[in-house]
């Protein structure tokens, strides 16, 4: 008779797989942006690099979910609240809609990128790196040092290529916040 896994372990693994799927959706979105703006080599390469990073995150989350079956994780509640996953799905969907409609401008693409890179998904991924047992987060750590490093790159690209002054100011302020967070 097969040993039953704790319910919290199943929920955590399912949550990690859902988060992995969200990372994959964002990667596909970035790939589409790279295609849309392929006339500018720097922008195309920027979005392809982000897409590759998101796919690395997705792979790491899938590996962590698989590892949960080998090393159960005692949890009192859900790893991530379902409402948060629903919110993330809506944000991705809104960005995809925005870029497939008449609003498919560079500033809208940059805005969506900033929205996704400052979403809770990156903070959840970082939390997983920081808080969960080292035994199974080594998989995540080995694939990416700091997921919030994206933010610095995104802000720099917005400051350079963005036409909307409000968006550029927001990116500049976020970049300064991000840089300040790096100093002890």
N, C-alpha and C positions, 0 to 999 in steps of 0.2 A: 504494500500500500504506500502510495506517494505521500511524502511529508507535506502537510498544508503550510503555506506561507501565511504569516500574519496579515490581516486585512490592511493595516497601515502600510505594510511593505508593498502590497499590490497597488494601493492608491498612490503611493509615492512613485512607483515605477510608471504607472499610467500617467501621472502628472508630468514626469520627465519626458515621456514620449509625446505628450501634447505640446510641451514647450519646444521639443525638438522639431515638431511639425511647424510650429510658428516660426522658428528660426529658418527653416527651409523655405517657408512662404516669403519671408523677408528677403532671403537670398535670391529667389526667383524674381521678386520685384526689382531688386538692384540690378539683376542681369538685364531686365527689360529697360531700365533706365540707361544702362551702358549702351544698349542697342539704339535707344532713342537719340542719344547724344554722342554717337560714335564718331561724328565729324570732328569733335574735339578730343584728341588723343588723351589728354590729361583727365578730362571728365570721364571718358569711357573707362580708362584704367582705374580711376578712383572708385567707380561703382563696381567694377569687376573685383577689385581688391576687397571691398566691403562684402560682396557676395561670397567670396571665398572664405572670409572670416566667419560669416554667418553659417556657412555649410560646415566649417570646423566646429562651431558651437553645437550645431545639430548633431553631428557625429559624436561629440563628447557627451551630450545629454543622452543619446541612445545607448552609448557604452555604459554610462552611469546607471541607466535603468536596468541594463542586463546585469551589472554588478550587484544591484540590489537583491537579485535572486540568490546570489552567493553569500552576501553579507547583509542580512536583514537590518533595517534601520528602525529603531524604536521611536515611534512618533505618537504624540497624544492627539494630534489633530491633522488636518490636511497639510501637505507640504506647501501648497499655494491655494488660496481661496478661489473657488470656481468663478466668482464674479470678476476677479482680476483677469483670468484667462479670457472670459467673454469680452471684457473691455479691450484687451489686446487684439483679439480677433476683429472687433469693430474698427479699431484704428488702422489695422492693415488693410481691411476692406475699403475704408474711406480713402486711403492713399491710392489704392489700386483704381478705384472709381475716378478719383480726381485726375489721374494721369491717363486714363482712357477716354475722358471726355474732352471738351473744348479747352480745358484749363491746362493742357500738357505743356507748360512752359518750364524753362530752366528754374525760375524762382519757385514754382510749385514743386518741382522735383527736389530741389534743395530743402524746401520747407518739410516735405514728407520725410526726407532722409533725417533731418534734425528731429522731427517728431518721433520717428521709430528708434533713433539712437538714444533718445532721452526717455524712452518708454520704460515701463517697469520691467520689461523682459530683460534688458541688460542689467538692471539692478538685481533681479532674481538670479541671473546667471552668476553675477559677482558674489551674491550671498551664498550660493552653492559652493563656490570656490573657497570662500572664507570660513563658512560655518559647519559644513558637513564633514563627517569623519574622513581623515586623510586617506584611509585605505581605499576608498572608491573615488575620491575626488582627484587622485593623482592622474586619472584619465583626463579630467577636465583641465587640470593645471598644465599638463604636458602639451596641450593643443593651443593654448593661448595664455599669455601672461596676465594681461589686464584688459577685459572687454571694454572698459570705459576709455581706453586709449583711442577708440574710434571717435569719441567726442572731440578730441583735440584736432584730429584730421578733418572731421566734418566741418567744424567751425572754421578752420583755416580755408577750406574750399569755399564755403559760403562767403567768407570775407573777401576772397579773391574774385569769385565769379558771380556772386549774387548782385542783382540789380536793385532789388528792393532794400531801401535804406533801413527800414525797421528790422527786416530779417538779418541784415548785416550787423546791426547794433546788438540784436539778441545773440547772434553767434559770437560776437566779440566779448560780450559780458559772460557768456557761458564758457568761452575759452579761458578767460581770466579766472573764473571760478575753478575750472578744471586744473589750471596751472597752480593755483593757490593750494588746491587739495593735494598736490604732489609734494609740496614742501612740508617737512615735519614741524 
